[in-house]
Amino acid sequence: MPDKIHWNAKGVIKTVCKVLSSGGIIVYPTDTLYGFGCDAKNEIAIQKLNKIKNRRGPISVLAPSKESVSDWLSIPQKYKNEVLEKIGGPRTVIVPIKTGIVSKNIIANNNTLGIRIPDHPFCHKISNTYENPITTTSVNRTGQEPLFDPDLIEHEFHNEIELIIEDGIIKGIGSSILFFEEFKWKVLR
């Protein structure tokens, strides 16, 4: 059974960092849904997450700030502000990034990565504390609806995850997804 701790509990960030650095999988609250998180540079953790989700392919990550995103981008300077204006809140932006930011196993074609800066205090705290980017993908098996209740999440994934960061029931919808391709925006969701 995974441990459960409230997002604002004393010592939560230290506990989460310990789980992430040991290759564990967490469930945590965002401004839209609960998300699965692991160290986005840890190949073993990513394989474990793919097995849980029953999928392969790109996975988005949390960014600590727009400044960090700007440093990650691999686009001409004149387009960076346009990207930075779109990021934040309930939006994921998919953009070309520099190599070495995350594992190549979560990067999409043309070296693109989905990036989020959710409006949730826990996301801000953990992404600004942990040394590597952290994945953010909905808590469900591929093809199923995302789970919104920590008790249901614990029941479904009890042997597959290490830690649930609780914030009650979160009945949102997935973030909108904007794809910056060939210097134009495309809405994917």
Secondary structure, 3 states (H helix, E strand, C coil): CCEEEECCCCCHHHHHHHHHHCCCCEEEECCCCEEEECECCCHHHHHHHHHHHCCCCCCCEECCCHHHHHHHECCCHHHHHHHHHHCCCCEEEEEEECCCCCCHHHCEHHHEEEEECCCCHHHHHHHHHCCCCEECEECCCCCCCCCCCHHHHHHHHCCCCCEEEECCCCCCCCCEEEEEECCEEEECC
